[in-house]
Amino acid sequence: MSEDILLVSQEDGVATVTLNRPDSLNALSQALRARLAETFRALADKGEVRVVILTGTGRAFCAGIDLRELGSGATQVGTPRDPAFDPTSAMAAFPGPVIGAINGVAITGGFELALGCDVLIAAPTARFADTHGRVGVHPAWGLSQRLSRLIGVNRAKEMSLTGNFVDAATAERWGLVNRVVEAEVLLPTCQQLARDMLSLEPAMLVSYKRLIDDGYGLSFSESMRFEAEVALRENAAVDPAAVAARRAAIQARGRDQSGSGQR
């Protein structure tokens, strides 16, 4: 029996989804794209998982679309937003946070997968490259728009118009990844981050993520009005006594984290 191309484990509200084609640097075959999209849709539908960690097996996070399969004519170039084969749209529709554990290279389509995550934690071996221009295929999963919003338009142009690799340290300095940690603690760091997210009020984890995402696509003045509208609507249902009861736990957590720095 052939090895499963996608591994999914689940524990205490957190799912770890692992691309598992290490011999192909986790390249996105048509079958893997379909499985990945289907998996995120299923996790959203079940509602048991509130945070997802996405990573890869071996020395790569994801090398992008499987060019060998593409060259053979077995798969089609860029049919944007085809729900059957577009994992990034399925990731965006997942209501909770998606944490990218970037264990190695993230290239082109693999880079787009990384950019579809809400938070990126990288190992020192992580490297990022947009080689769409070198391959001759336009991005269809949002890279040309997401990257410039994340690291600034000039740095995005440097990456996309050269195809050059950016190492983990530079990615952290540019704000492309949240932080870089040693490879042996990459998954434990992401798991702790997931637990921290799960400690929020359950409804807030979903609604706050949506508030940030929906507001980010607006102008600043529009987003400020949008936040006020959401706050007026949602905060009307808040029980002041419940808020007061949560203060002790928040204060205790603050004392625990005091002086410990960022995990």
Secondary structure as the mmCIF struct_conf table of DSSP 4:
data_model
#
loop_
_struct_conf.conf_type_id
_struct_conf.id
_struct_conf.beg_label_comp_id
_struct_conf.beg_label_asym_id
_struct_conf.beg_label_seq_id
_struct_conf.end_label_comp_id
_struct_conf.end_label_asym_id
_struct_conf.end_label_seq_id
HELX_LH_PP_P HELX_LH_PP_P1 SER A 2 ASP A 4
BEND BEND1 ILE A 5 ILE A 5
STRN STRN1 LEU A 6 GLU A 11
TURN_TY1_P TURN_TY1_P1 ASP A 12 GLY A 13
STRN STRN2 VAL A 14 LEU A 19
HELX_RH_3T_P HELX_RH_3T_P1 PRO A 22 SER A 24
TURN_TY1_P TURN_TY1_P2 LEU A 25 ASN A 26
STRN STRN3 LEU A 28 LEU A 28
HELX_RH_AL_P HELX_RH_AL_P1 GLN A 30 LYS A 46
STRN STRN4 VAL A 51 GLY A 56
BEND BEND2 THR A 57 THR A 57
TURN_TY1_P TURN_TY1_P3 GLY A 58 ARG A 59
STRN STRN5 ALA A 60 CYS A 62
STRN STRN6 ILE A 65 ILE A 65
HELX_RH_AL_P HELX_RH_AL_P2 LEU A 67 GLY A 71
TURN_TY1_P TURN_TY1_P4 SER A 72 GLY A 73
BEND BEND3 ALA A 74 THR A 75
BEND BEND4 VAL A 77 VAL A 77
TURN_TY1_P TURN_TY1_P5 PRO A 80 ARG A 81
TURN_TY1_P TURN_TY1_P6 PRO A 83 PHE A 85
HELX_RH_AL_P HELX_RH_AL_P3 PRO A 87 ALA A 93
BEND BEND5 PHE A 94 GLY A 96
STRN STRN7 VAL A 98 ILE A 102
BEND BEND6 GLY A 104 GLY A 104
STRN STRN8 VAL A 105 ILE A 107
TURN_TY1_P TURN_TY1_P7 THR A 108 THR A 108
HELX_RH_AL_P HELX_RH_AL_P4 GLY A 109 LEU A 115
TURN_TY1_P TURN_TY1_P8 GLY A 116 GLY A 116
BEND BEND7 CYS A 117 ASP A 118
STRN STRN9 VAL A 119 ALA A 122
TURN_TY1_P TURN_TY1_P9 PRO A 124 THR A 125
STRN STRN10 ARG A 127 ALA A 129
HELX_RH_AL_P HELX_RH_AL_P5 HIS A 132 VAL A 135
TURN_TY1_P TURN_TY1_P10 GLY A 136 GLY A 136
BEND BEND8 TRP A 141 GLY A 142
HELX_RH_AL_P HELX_RH_AL_P6 LEU A 143 ILE A 151
HELX_RH_AL_P HELX_RH_AL_P7 VAL A 153 SER A 160
TURN_TY1_P TURN_TY1_P11 LEU A 161 THR A 162
STRN STRN11 VAL A 166 ASP A 167
HELX_RH_AL_P HELX_RH_AL_P8 ALA A 168 TRP A 174
TURN_TY1_P TURN_TY1_P12 GLY A 175 GLY A 175
BEND BEND9 LEU A 176 ASN A 178
STRN STRN12 ARG A 179 VAL A 180
HELX_RH_3T_P HELX_RH_3T_P2 ALA A 183 VAL A 185
HELX_RH_AL_P HELX_RH_AL_P9 LEU A 186 LEU A 198
TURN_TY1_P TURN_TY1_P13 SER A 199 SER A 199
BEND BEND10 LEU A 200 LEU A 200
HELX_RH_AL_P HELX_RH_AL_P10 PRO A 202 TYR A 216
TURN_TY1_P TURN_TY1_P14 GLY A 217 GLY A 217
BEND BEND11 LEU A 218 LEU A 218
HELX_RH_AL_P HELX_RH_AL_P11 PHE A 220 ASN A 235
TURN_TY1_P TURN_TY1_P15 ALA A 236 ALA A 237
HELX_RH_AL_P HELX_RH_AL_P12 PRO A 240 GLN A 257
TURN_TY1_P TURN_TY1_P16 SER A 258 SER A 260
#
